[in-house]
Amino acid sequence: MFGSSYLEQSQLKKLMFERAIEERAGDRLMMGAWHRDALIGICGLLAFNFYDVPKHGGIIQMYVQDLYRGKRIGLALVRATLEAAFGAFDIDGVVLEVKIHNERAIRVYRQAGFERFEVDASKAEPDSIYMRIGRV
């Protein structure tokens, strides 16, 4: 996961998207990558204003299992999520937060077309960068 550790997420009773899927929330999207019967990656999106950027959704809970990293699965997940989000929601773009030391994730997001942008310093995490992409 790009923004939180596996340990942090594994200690939760249910991930936010598990609850959203169960509740059939209409403002969220979850994409999965599968290898045979195993879920090997996820990419979630919330379709409402993020970081005070109007009409932008936000990518959250991006993850690809270690064994499958470096195979462009993360890039495919991000692209599939963007395509689905722009088709399903009335948004003009998508934003995300990524930890500054996570060079692999930053590279994936840049390959998908994301560019860095600044958020209000009072809302920014000191060890994160923020990226966005317009409608593709």
C-alpha positions in Angstrom: 0.0 0.0 0.0 1.4 3.3 -1.0 0.1 5.4 1.9 -0.1 3.1 4.9 1.7 0.0 6.0 0.6 -3.5 5.7 0.7 -3.8 9.4 -1.6 -0.8 9.9 -4.1 -2.2 7.4 -3.9 -5.8 8.6 -5.0 -4.7 12.1 -8.3 -3.3 10.9 -11.3 -5.5 11.4 -12.5 -4.4 7.9 -11.0 -2.2 5.3 -13.1 0.8 4.3 -13.7 -0.7 0.9 -14.9 -4.0 2.4 -17.6 -2.0 4.2 -18.4 0.0 1.0 -18.8 -3.1 -1.1 -21.0 -4.7 1.5 -23.1 -1.5 1.7 -23.1 -1.1 -2.1 -21.9 2.5 -1.8 -22.4 4.4 -5.1 -19.6 6.8 -4.7 -16.7 4.3 -4.5 -15.0 2.0 -7.0 -12.7 -0.9 -6.3 -10.8 -2.7 -9.0 -9.0 -6.0 -8.6 -6.2 -7.8 -10.4 -6.4 -11.6 -10.3 -4.0 -14.5 -11.0 -6.1 -17.6 -11.3 -8.2 -17.6 -8.2 -6.0 -15.3 -6.2 -6.5 -11.5 -5.7 -3.1 -10.1 -6.3 -3.8 -6.3 -6.4 -6.4 -3.7 -5.7 -7.0 0.0 -6.5 -9.8 1.9 -4.9 -11.3 5.3 -5.8 -13.6 7.6 -3.9 -15.6 9.8 -6.3 -15.9 13.0 -4.3 -13.7 16.1 -3.7 -10.3 15.2 -2.4 -7.8 17.8 -1.0 -10.3 20.6 -1.9 -9.9 20.0 -5.6 -13.5 20.4 -7.0 -14.9 17.5 -9.1 -11.9 15.2 -8.5 -12.0 11.7 -7.0 -9.2 10.2 -5.1 -7.2 7.0 -5.5 -6.8 5.2 -2.2 -5.8 1.7 -1.0 -3.5 0.8 -4.0 -1.7 -2.4 -3.5 0.0 -5.2 -5.5 1.4 -8.3 -3.8 5.2 -8.4 -3.7 5.5 -11.4 -6.0 3.7 -9.6 -8.7 5.4 -6.2 -8.5 7.5 -5.1 -11.5 5.1 -6.7 -13.9 3.1 -3.5 -14.8 0.1 -4.8 -12.8 0.0 -1.6 -10.8 0.0 0.5 -13.9 -2.8 -1.6 -15.5 -4.9 -1.3 -12.3 -4.5 2.5 -12.2 -5.4 2.8 -15.8 -8.4 0.5 -15.4 -9.5 2.4 -12.4 -9.2 5.8 -14.2 -11.2 4.5 -17.2 -14.0 3.1 -15.0 -14.1 6.2 -12.8 -14.4 8.6 -15.7 -17.1 6.5 -17.2 -19.1 6.1 -14.0 -18.7 9.4 -12.2 -19.1 13.1 -12.9 -15.5 14.0 -12.1 -13.0 16.1 -14.0 -9.9 14.4 -12.6 -8.4 12.2 -9.9 -5.9 13.0 -7.2 -3.8 10.9 -4.8 -1.3 11.0 -2.0 1.9 8.9 -2.1 4.7 8.7 0.4 7.7 10.6 -0.9 10.1 7.6 -0.4 7.9 5.3 -2.5 9.7 5.8 -5.8 8.2 2.7 -7.4 4.6 4.0 -6.8 5.5 7.5 -8.0 7.0 6.0 -11.2 3.7 4.0 -11.8 1.6 7.1 -11.3 3.7 9.2 -13.6 3.5 6.5 -16.3 -0.3 6.7 -15.9 -0.1 10.4 -16.6 -0.3 11.9 -13.1 1.6 15.1 -12.3 2.6 16.5 -9.0 0.6 19.4 -7.5 0.6 21.3 -4.2 -2.0 21.1 -1.5 -2.7 23.5 1.3 0.2 23.1 3.7 -2.1 22.8 6.7 -3.6 19.7 5.1 -0.5 18.2 3.7 1.4 15.3 5.2 5.1 16.2 5.5 6.3 12.9 4.1 3.9 12.8 1.1 3.5 14.2 -2.3 0.3 14.8 -4.1 -0.5 14.0 -7.7 -3.4 14.5 -10.1 -4.6 13.7 -13.6 -7.3 15.2 -15.6 -10.0 13.4 -17.6 -8.3 11.0 -20.0 
